[in-house]
Amino acid sequence: MKKIIFLCMIATMFFACKSASSTASTEATTLSTKLDKSTQVALKGNWVLTNVSYPGSDYIKVNSFDLADSKCFIGSTWNFISNNNKGSMALTSPSCTSFSSPIVWSINNQGLFVLKILDAGVKAKKVRDGYLLKVAGVTESSFQLIDNITVGSQSKEVVYQFQRAN
């Protein structure tokens, strides 16, 4: 019995000690991934994507989030849960293939919306691909997500306009 207690104490001391370098890298990682909680709380709830625009380039065709034509996202419903950074999205346009999926999202302190679209039964930590979009114009009833894409050799913006669902 004394040996077991002694081994437990040694194991506790071993796991409790960290080198200074691992603590410093952990702090640096925490700073770079700090979340903008107030904006996340502002987006909590149900939203409808009401418009997709390409300022200065209305004649381009965009495949949004590697899922469908960007115009298929008009009318899509989105749910954002701020306390666990989960939610869902559903494409419902009658002229497009319907699609729904759970999502994981967050907003970092640089104002970037981080989005992962999940397959059924797949945990977010297993999904390597995601999307970074700029958050803009956040009000109680609307906000925008702005994606930067390259068309030819030029950088263009795709603006997704959201309205709070009733």
VORO-688885 format. One record per atom (N, C-alpha, C): z, y, x; residue in one letter; atom name. Coordinates in Angstrom, 1 decimal, padded with zeros to 4 digits. Layout:
<rs>
[[Z,Y,X],a,CA]
...
</rs>
This chain:
<rs>
[[000.0,-001.2,000.8],m,N]
[[000.0,000.0,000.0],m,CA]
[[000.0,001.3,000.9],m,C]
[[000.8,001.2,002.0],k,N]
[[000.8,002.4,002.9],k,CA]
[[-000.5,002.6,003.5],k,C]
[[-001.2,001.5,003.8],k,N]
[[-002.6,001.6,004.4],k,CA]
[[-003.5,002.3,003.5],k,C]
[[-003.5,002.0,002.2],i,N]
[[-004.4,002.6,001.2],i,CA]
[[-004.1,004.1,001.1],i,C]
[[-002.9,004.4,001.0],i,N]
[[-002.5,005.9,000.9],i,CA]
[[-003.0,006.6,002.2],i,C]
[[-002.7,006.0,003.3],f,N]
[[-003.1,006.6,004.6],f,CA]
[[-004.7,006.8,004.6],f,C]
[[-005.4,005.8,004.2],l,N]
[[-006.9,005.9,004.2],l,CA]
[[-007.4,007.0,003.2],l,C]
[[-006.7,007.1,002.1],c,N]
[[-007.1,008.1,001.1],c,CA]
[[-006.8,009.5,001.7],c,C]
[[-005.7,009.7,002.4],m,N]
[[-005.4,011.0,003.0],m,CA]
[[-006.4,011.3,004.1],m,C]
[[-006.8,010.4,004.9],i,N]
[[-007.8,010.6,005.9],i,CA]
[[-009.2,010.9,005.3],i,C]
[[-009.5,010.2,004.3],a,N]
[[-010.8,010.5,003.6],a,CA]
[[-010.8,011.9,003.0],a,C]
[[-009.7,012.3,002.4],t,N]
[[-009.6,013.6,001.8],t,CA]
[[-009.7,014.7,002.8],t,C]
[[-009.1,014.5,004.0],m,N]
[[-009.2,015.5,005.0],m,CA]
[[-010.6,015.6,005.6],m,C]
[[-011.3,014.4,005.7],f,N]
[[-012.6,014.3,006.2],f,CA]
[[-013.6,015.1,005.3],f,C]
[[-013.5,014.9,004.0],f,N]
[[-014.4,015.5,003.0],f,CA]
[[-014.1,017.0,002.8],f,C]
[[-012.8,017.4,003.0],a,N]
[[-012.4,018.8,002.8],a,CA]
[[-012.8,019.7,003.9],a,C]
[[-013.1,019.2,005.1],c,N]
[[-013.5,020.0,006.2],c,CA]
[[-015.0,020.2,006.2],c,C]
[[-015.4,021.5,006.4],k,N]
[[-016.8,021.8,006.5],k,CA]
[[-017.1,022.6,007.8],k,C]
[[-018.2,022.4,008.3],s,N]
[[-018.5,023.2,009.5],s,CA]
[[-018.9,024.6,009.0],s,C]
[[-018.7,025.6,009.9],a,N]
[[-019.0,027.0,009.6],a,CA]
[[-020.5,027.2,009.3],a,C]
[[-021.4,026.4,009.9],s,N]
[[-022.8,026.6,009.7],s,CA]
[[-023.2,026.2,008.3],s,C]
[[-022.7,025.1,007.8],s,N]
[[-023.1,024.6,006.5],s,CA]
[[-022.5,025.6,005.4],s,C]
[[-021.4,026.2,005.6],t,N]
[[-020.9,027.2,004.7],t,CA]
[[-021.7,028.4,004.7],t,C]
[[-022.1,028.9,005.8],a,N]
[[-023.0,030.1,005.9],a,CA]
[[-024.3,029.9,005.2],a,C]
[[-024.9,028.7,005.4],s,N]
[[-026.2,028.4,004.8],s,CA]
[[-026.0,028.3,003.3],s,C]
[[-024.9,027.8,002.8],t,N]
[[-024.6,027.7,001.4],t,CA]
[[-024.5,029.1,000.8],t,C]
[[-023.8,030.0,001.5],e,N]
[[-023.7,031.3,001.0],e,CA]
[[-025.0,032.0,000.9],e,C]
[[-025.9,031.9,001.9],a,N]
[[-027.2,032.5,001.9],a,CA]
[[-028.0,031.9,000.8],a,C]
[[-027.9,030.7,000.5],t,N]
[[-028.7,030.1,-000.6],t,CA]
[[-028.2,030.6,-001.9],t,C]
[[-026.9,030.8,-002.1],t,N]
[[-026.3,031.3,-003.3],t,CA]
[[-026.8,032.8,-003.5],t,C]
[[-026.9,033.6,-002.5],l,N]
[[-027.4,034.9,-002.7],l,CA]
[[-028.8,035.0,-003.1],l,C]
[[-029.7,034.1,-002.6],s,N]
[[-031.1,034.2,-002.9],s,CA]
[[-031.4,033.6,-004.3],s,C]
[[-030.5,032.8,-004.8],t,N]
[[-030.7,032.2,-006.1],t,CA]
[[-029.8,032.7,-007.2],t,C]
[[-029.2,033.9,-006.9],k,N]
[[-028.3,034.5,-007.9],k,CA]
[[-029.0,034.9,-009.2],k,C]
[[-028.4,034.6,-010.3],l,N]
[[-029.1,034.8,-011.6],l,CA]
[[-028.8,036.2,-012.2],l,C]
[[-029.7,036.7,-013.0],d,N]
[[-029.5,037.9,-013.8],d,CA]
[[-029.0,037.5,-015.2],d,C]
[[-027.7,037.3,-015.3],k,N]
[[-027.1,036.7,-016.5],k,CA]
[[-027.3,037.7,-017.7],k,C]
[[-027.2,039.0,-017.5],s,N]
[[-027.3,039.9,-018.6],s,CA]
[[-028.7,039.8,-019.2],s,C]
[[-029.7,039.7,-018.4],t,N]
[[-031.1,039.6,-019.0],t,CA]
[[-031.2,038.3,-019.7],t,C]
[[-030.7,037.2,-019.1],q,N]
[[-030.8,035.9,-019.7],q,CA]
[[-030.1,035.9,-021.1],q,C]
[[-028.9,036.5,-021.2],v,N]
[[-028.3,036.6,-022.5],v,CA]
[[-029.1,037.4,-023.5],v,C]
[[-029.8,038.4,-023.0],a,N]
[[-030.6,039.2,-023.9],a,CA]
[[-031.8,038.4,-024.5],a,C]
[[-032.2,037.4,-023.7],l,N]
[[-033.4,036.6,-024.2],l,CA]
[[-032.9,035.4,-025.0],l,C]
[[-031.7,035.2,-025.1],k,N]
[[-031.1,034.1,-025.9],k,CA]
[[-031.7,034.1,-027.3],k,C]
[[-032.2,032.9,-027.8],g,N]
[[-032.6,032.8,-029.2],g,CA]
[[-034.0,032.4,-029.3],g,C]
[[-034.6,032.6,-030.5],n,N]
[[-035.9,032.2,-030.9],n,CA]
[[-036.9,033.3,-030.8],n,C]
[[-038.1,033.0,-030.2],w,N]
[[-039.1,034.0,-029.9],w,CA]
[[-040.5,033.5,-030.3],w,C]
[[-041.4,034.4,-030.6],v,N]
[[-042.8,034.1,-030.9],v,CA]
[[-043.6,034.8,-029.9],v,C]
[[-044.6,034.2,-029.2],l,N]
[[-045.5,034.8,-028.3],l,CA]
[[-046.6,035.4,-029.2],l,C]
[[-046.6,036.8,-029.3],t,N]
[[-047.5,037.4,-030.2],t,CA]
[[-048.8,037.9,-029.6],t,C]
[[-048.9,038.0,-028.3],n,N]
[[-050.2,038.5,-027.7],n,CA]
[[-050.3,038.1,-026.3],n,C]
[[-051.5,037.9,-025.8],v,N]
[[-051.8,037.6,-024.4],v,CA]
[[-052.9,038.6,-024.0],v,C]
[[-052.6,039.4,-023.0],s,N]
[[-053.6,040.4,-022.6],s,CA]
[[-053.8,040.4,-021.1],s,C]
[[-054.9,040.9,-020.7],y,N]
[[-055.3,041.0,-019.2],y,CA]
[[-055.6,042.4,-018.9],y,C]
[[-054.7,043.3,-018.7],p,N]
[[-055.0,044.7,-018.5],p,CA]
[[-056.1,044.9,-017.5],p,C]
[[-057.1,045.6,-017.9],g,N]
[[-058.3,045.9,-017.1],g,CA]
[[-059.3,044.8,-016.9],g,C]
[[-059.0,043.6,-017.6],s,N]
[[-059.9,042.5,-017.4],s,CA]
[[-059.9,041.7,-018.7],s,C]
[[-060.4,042.2,-019.8],d,N]
[[-060.3,041.5,-021.1],d,CA]
[[-061.4,040.4,-021.2],d,C]
[[-062.2,040.1,-020.2],y,N]
[[-063.2,039.1,-020.4],y,CA]
[[-063.0,037.9,-019.5],y,C]
[[-061.8,037.6,-019.1],i,N]
[[-061.5,036.5,-018.3],i,CA]
[[-060.9,035.4,-019.2],i,C]
[[-061.1,034.1,-018.7],k,N]
[[-060.5,033.0,-019.4],k,CA]
[[-059.4,032.4,-018.5],k,C]
[[-058.2,032.2,-019.1],v,N]
[[-057.1,031.8,-018.3],v,CA]
[[-056.5,030.5,-018.9],v,C]
[[-056.2,029.5,-018.0],n,N]
[[-055.6,028.3,-018.4],n,CA]
[[-054.1,028.5,-018.1],n,C]
[[-053.3,028.9,-019.1],s,N]
[[-051.9,029.2,-018.9],s,CA]
[[-051.0,028.0,-018.7],s,C]
[[-050.2,028.0,-017.7],f,N]
[[-049.2,027.0,-017.4],f,CA]
[[-049.8,025.6,-017.2],f,C]
[[-051.1,025.6,-016.8],d,N]
[[-051.8,024.3,-016.7],d,CA]
[[-051.8,023.5,-017.9],d,C]
[[-051.7,024.1,-019.1],l,N]
[[-051.7,023.4,-020.4],l,CA]
[[-052.9,023.7,-021.3],l,C]
[[-053.2,024.9,-021.5],a,N]
[[-054.2,025.3,-022.5],a,CA]
[[-054.7,026.7,-022.2],a,C]
[[-055.8,027.1,-022.9],d,N]
[[-056.3,028.4,-022.8],d,CA]
[[-055.2,029.4,-023.2],d,C]
[[-055.1,030.5,-022.5],s,N]
[[-054.0,031.5,-022.8],s,CA]
[[-054.0,031.9,-024.2],s,C]
[[-055.1,032.0,-024.9],k,N]
[[-055.2,032.5,-026.3],k,CA]
[[-054.5,031.4,-027.2],k,C]
[[-054.5,030.1,-026.8],c,N]
[[-053.8,029.1,-027.6],c,CA]
[[-052.3,029.3,-027.6],c,C]
[[-051.7,030.2,-026.8],f,N]
[[-050.3,030.4,-026.7],f,CA]
[[-049.9,031.5,-027.8],f,C]
[[-050.9,032.2,-028.3],i,N]
[[-050.6,033.2,-029.4],i,CA]
[[-050.0,032.5,-030.6],i,C]
[[-048.9,032.9,-031.0],g,N]
[[-048.2,032.2,-032.2],g,CA]
[[-047.3,031.1,-031.7],g,C]
[[-047.2,030.8,-030.4],s,N]
[[-046.3,029.7,-030.0],s,CA]
[[-044.9,030.1,-030.1],s,C]
[[-044.0,029.2,-030.4],t,N]
[[-042.6,029.4,-030.5],t,CA]
[[-041.8,029.0,-029.3],t,C]
[[-040.9,029.8,-028.9],w,N]
[[-040.1,029.6,-027.7],w,CA]
[[-038.6,029.7,-028.1],w,C]
[[-037.8,028.8,-027.6],n,N]
[[-036.3,028.9,-027.8],n,CA]
[[-035.7,029.0,-026.4],n,C]
[[-034.8,030.0,-026.2],f,N]
[[-034.1,030.1,-024.9],f,CA]
[[-032.6,030.0,-025.1],f,C]
[[-032.0,029.1,-024.4],i,N]
[[-030.5,028.9,-024.5],i,CA]
[[-030.0,029.4,-023.2],i,C]
[[-029.2,030.5,-023.2],s,N]
[[-028.8,031.2,-022.0],s,CA]
[[-027.7,030.5,-021.3],s,C]
[[-026.8,029.8,-022.0],n,N]
[[-025.6,029.3,-021.3],n,CA]
[[-025.9,028.0,-020.5],n,C]
[[-027.0,027.3,-020.8],n,N]
[[-027.4,026.1,-019.9],n,CA]
[[-028.8,026.2,-019.4],n,C]
[[-029.5,027.3,-019.6],n,N]
[[-030.8,027.6,-019.1],n,CA]
[[-031.8,026.5,-019.6],n,C]
[[-031.7,026.0,-020.8],k,N]
[[-032.6,025.1,-021.4],k,CA]
[[-033.3,025.7,-022.5],k,C]
[[-034.2,025.0,-023.1],g,N]
[[-034.9,025.5,-024.3],g,CA]
[[-036.1,024.7,-024.7],g,C]
[[-037.0,025.2,-025.4],s,N]
[[-038.2,024.5,-025.8],s,CA]
[[-039.3,025.5,-026.1],s,C]
[[-040.5,025.0,-026.1],m,N]
[[-041.7,025.7,-026.4],m,CA]
[[-042.6,024.8,-027.2],m,C]
[[-043.4,025.4,-028.1],a,N]
[[-044.3,024.7,-028.9],a,CA]
[[-045.6,025.5,-029.2],a,C]
[[-046.7,024.9,-028.9],l,N]
[[-048.0,025.6,-029.2],l,CA]
[[-048.4,025.1,-030.6],l,C]
[[-048.7,026.0,-031.5],t,N]
[[-048.9,025.7,-032.9],t,CA]
[[-050.3,026.2,-033.4],t,C]
[[-051.1,026.8,-032.6],s,N]
[[-052.3,027.4,-033.0],s,CA]
[[-053.2,026.3,-033.7],s,C]
[[-053.7,026.6,-034.9],p,N]
[[-054.6,025.6,-035.5],p,CA]
[[-055.9,025.3,-034.8],p,C]
[[-056.4,026.2,-034.0],s,N]
[[-057.7,026.0,-033.3],s,CA]
[[-057.5,025.4,-031.9],s,C]
[[-056.3,025.0,-031.6],c,N]
[[-056.0,024.4,-030.3],c,CA]
[[-055.2,023.1,-030.5],c,C]
[[-055.1,022.3,-029.4],t,N]
[[-054.3,021.1,-029.5],t,CA]
[[-052.9,021.5,-029.5],t,C]
[[-052.1,020.9,-030.4],s,N]
[[-050.7,021.2,-030.5],s,CA]
[[-049.9,020.6,-029.3],s,C]
[[-048.9,021.2,-028.9],f,N]
[[-048.1,020.7,-027.7],f,CA]
[[-046.7,021.3,-027.9],f,C]
[[-045.7,020.4,-027.6],s,N]
[[-044.3,020.9,-027.5],s,CA]
[[-043.6,020.2,-026.4],s,C]
[[-042.6,020.9,-025.8],s,N]
[[-041.9,020.4,-024.6],s,CA]
[[-040.6,021.1,-024.5],s,C]
[[-039.6,020.3,-023.9],p,N]
[[-038.4,021.0,-023.5],p,CA]
[[-038.7,021.8,-022.2],p,C]
[[-038.0,022.9,-022.0],i,N]
[[-038.1,023.7,-020.8],i,CA]
[[-036.8,024.0,-020.2],i,C]
[[-036.8,024.3,-018.9],v,N]
[[-035.7,024.8,-018.2],v,CA]
[[-036.1,026.2,-017.6],v,C]
[[-035.3,027.2,-017.7],w,N]
[[-035.6,028.5,-017.3],w,CA]
[[-034.4,029.3,-016.8],w,C]
[[-034.7,030.3,-016.1],s,N]
[[-033.7,031.2,-015.6],s,CA]
[[-034.4,032.5,-015.2],s,C]
[[-033.6,033.5,-015.0],i,N]
[[-034.1,034.8,-014.4],i,CA]
[[-033.3,035.1,-013.2],i,C]
[[-033.9,035.2,-012.1],n,N]
[[-033.2,035.5,-010.8],n,CA]
[[-032.9,037.0,-010.7],n,C]
[[-032.2,037.4,-009.7],n,N]
[[-031.8,038.8,-009.5],n,CA]
[[-032.9,039.7,-009.0],n,C]
[[-034.1,039.1,-008.7],q,N]
[[-035.3,039.9,-008.4],q,CA]
[[-036.1,040.2,-009.7],q,C]
[[-035.7,039.7,-010.8],g,N]
[[-036.4,040.0,-012.1],g,CA]
[[-037.5,039.0,-012.3],g,C]
[[-037.4,037.8,-011.7],l,N]
[[-038.4,036.8,-011.9],l,CA]
[[-038.0,035.7,-012.9],l,C]
[[-038.8,035.4,-013.8],f,N]
[[-038.5,034.4,-014.8],f,CA]
[[-039.0,033.1,-014.2],f,C]
[[-038.1,032.1,-014.0],v,N]
[[-038.4,030.8,-013.4],v,CA]
[[-038.5,029.8,-014.5],v,C]
[[-039.7,029.1,-014.7],l,N]
[[-039.9,028.3,-015.8],l,CA]
[[-040.4,026.9,-015.3],l,C]
[[-039.7,025.9,-015.8],k,N]
[[-040.2,024.5,-015.6],k,CA]
[[-040.5,023.9,-017.0],k,C]
[[-041.7,023.3,-017.2],i,N]
[[-042.0,022.6,-018.4],i,CA]
[[-041.8,021.1,-018.1],i,C]
[[-040.9,020.5,-019.0],l,N]
[[-040.5,019.1,-018.7],l,CA]
[[-041.3,018.1,-019.5],l,C]
[[-041.5,017.0,-019.0],d,N]
[[-042.1,015.9,-019.8],d,CA]
[[-040.9,015.2,-020.5],d,C]
[[-041.1,014.5,-021.6],a,N]
[[-040.1,013.8,-022.3],a,CA]
[[-039.4,012.8,-021.4],a,C]
[[-038.0,012.9,-021.4],g,N]
[[-037.2,012.0,-020.6],g,CA]
[[-037.1,012.3,-019.1],g,C]
[[-037.7,013.3,-018.7],v,N]
[[-037.7,013.7,-017.2],v,CA]
[[-036.7,014.8,-017.0],v,C]
[[-035.8,014.6,-016.1],k,N]
[[-034.8,015.6,-015.8],k,CA]
[[-035.5,016.8,-014.9],k,C]
[[-034.9,018.0,-015.1],a,N]
[[-035.5,019.1,-014.4],a,CA]
[[-035.5,019.0,-012.9],a,C]
[[-034.5,018.4,-012.4],k,N]
[[-034.4,018.3,-010.9],k,CA]
[[-035.5,017.3,-010.4],k,C]
[[-036.1,016.5,-011.2],k,N]
[[-037.2,015.7,-010.8],k,CA]
[[-038.6,016.4,-010.8],k,C]
[[-038.6,017.5,-011.6],v,N]
[[-039.9,018.3,-011.7],v,CA]
[[-040.0,019.3,-010.5],v,C]
[[-041.1,019.1,-009.8],r,N]
[[-041.3,020.0,-008.6],r,CA]
[[-042.1,021.2,-008.9],r,C]
[[-042.9,021.2,-009.9],d,N]
[[-043.8,022.3,-010.2],d,CA]
[[-043.1,023.2,-011.2],d,C]
[[-043.3,024.5,-011.0],g,N]
[[-042.8,025.5,-012.0],g,CA]
[[-043.6,026.8,-011.9],g,C]
[[-043.2,027.8,-012.6],y,N]
[[-043.9,029.0,-012.7],y,CA]
[[-042.9,030.2,-012.5],y,C]
[[-043.4,031.2,-011.8],l,N]
[[-042.6,032.4,-011.6],l,CA]
[[-043.4,033.6,-012.3],l,C]
[[-042.7,034.2,-013.2],l,N]
[[-043.3,035.3,-013.9],l,CA]
[[-042.4,036.5,-013.9],l,C]
[[-042.9,037.7,-013.9],k,N]
[[-042.1,038.9,-013.9],k,CA]
[[-041.6,039.2,-015.3],k,C]
[[-040.4,039.6,-015.5],v,N]
[[-039.8,040.0,-016.8],v,CA]
[[-039.9,041.5,-016.9],v,C]
[[-040.4,042.0,-018.0],a,N]
[[-040.6,043.4,-018.2],a,CA]
[[-040.3,043.8,-019.7],a,C]
[[-039.9,045.1,-019.9],g,N]
[[-039.8,045.6,-021.2],g,CA]
[[-038.8,044.9,-022.1],g,C]
[[-037.7,044.5,-021.6],v,N]
[[-036.8,043.7,-022.4],v,CA]
[[-036.0,044.7,-023.4],v,C]
[[-036.2,044.4,-024.7],t,N]
[[-035.4,045.1,-025.7],t,CA]
[[-034.7,044.1,-026.6],t,C]
[[-034.1,044.5,-027.6],e,N]
[[-033.4,043.6,-028.5],e,CA]
[[-034.4,042.7,-029.3],e,C]
[[-035.6,043.3,-029.5],s,N]
[[-036.6,042.6,-030.3],s,CA]
[[-037.9,042.1,-029.6],s,C]
[[-038.1,042.5,-028.3],s,N]
[[-039.3,042.1,-027.6],s,CA]
[[-039.1,042.1,-026.1],s,C]
[[-040.0,041.4,-025.4],f,N]
[[-040.1,041.4,-024.0],f,CA]
[[-041.4,040.9,-023.5],f,C]
[[-041.7,041.1,-022.3],q,N]
[[-043.0,040.6,-021.7],q,CA]
[[-042.7,039.7,-020.5],q,C]
[[-043.6,038.7,-020.3],l,N]
[[-043.6,037.9,-019.1],l,CA]
[[-045.0,038.2,-018.5],l,C]
[[-045.0,038.6,-017.2],i,N]
[[-046.2,038.9,-016.5],i,CA]
[[-046.5,038.0,-015.4],i,C]
[[-047.7,037.3,-015.5],d,N]
[[-048.1,036.4,-014.5],d,CA]
[[-049.2,037.0,-013.6],d,C]
[[-049.1,036.8,-012.3],n,N]
[[-050.2,037.3,-011.4],n,CA]
[[-051.1,036.1,-011.1],n,C]
[[-052.4,036.3,-011.3],i,N]
[[-053.4,035.3,-011.0],i,CA]
[[-054.5,035.9,-010.1],i,C]
[[-055.2,035.0,-009.5],t,N]
[[-056.3,035.4,-008.7],t,CA]
[[-057.6,035.1,-009.4],t,C]
[[-058.5,036.1,-009.6],v,N]
[[-059.8,035.9,-010.2],v,CA]
[[-060.8,036.4,-009.1],v,C]
[[-061.6,035.4,-008.6],g,N]
[[-062.5,035.7,-007.5],g,CA]
[[-061.5,036.0,-006.3],g,C]
[[-061.6,037.2,-005.8],s,N]
[[-060.7,037.5,-004.7],s,CA]
[[-059.7,038.6,-005.1],s,C]
[[-059.7,038.9,-006.4],q,N]
[[-058.9,040.0,-006.9],q,CA]
[[-057.6,039.5,-007.6],q,C]
[[-056.5,040.2,-007.5],s,N]
[[-055.3,039.8,-008.2],s,CA]
[[-055.3,040.5,-009.6],s,C]
[[-055.1,039.8,-010.6],k,N]
[[-055.0,040.3,-012.0],k,CA]
[[-053.7,039.8,-012.6],k,C]
[[-053.3,040.6,-013.7],e,N]
[[-052.1,040.3,-014.4],e,CA]
[[-052.5,039.6,-015.8],e,C]
[[-051.7,038.7,-016.2],v,N]
[[-051.7,038.1,-017.5],v,CA]
[[-050.4,038.5,-018.2],v,C]
[[-050.4,039.2,-019.3],v,N]
[[-049.2,039.7,-019.9],v,CA]
[[-049.0,039.0,-021.2],v,C]
[[-047.8,038.3,-021.3],y,N]
[[-047.4,037.5,-022.5],y,CA]
[[-046.4,038.4,-023.2],y,C]
[[-046.7,038.8,-024.5],q,N]
[[-045.8,039.6,-025.3],q,CA]
[[-045.1,038.8,-026.2],q,C]
[[-043.7,038.9,-026.2],f,N]
[[-042.9,038.1,-027.1],f,CA]
[[-042.2,039.0,-028.1],f,C]
[[-042.0,038.5,-029.3],q,N]
[[-041.2,039.2,-030.4],q,CA]
[[-040.1,038.2,-030.8],q,C]
[[-039.0,038.8,-031.1],r,N]
[[-037.9,037.9,-031.6],r,CA]
[[-038.3,037.4,-033.0],r,C]
[[-038.0,036.1,-033.2],a,N]
[[-038.3,035.4,-034.5],a,CA]
[[-037.2,035.8,-035.5],a,C]
[[-037.6,035.9,-036.7],n,N]
[[-036.6,036.2,-037.7],n,CA]
[[-035.8,035.0,-038.1],n,C]
</rs>
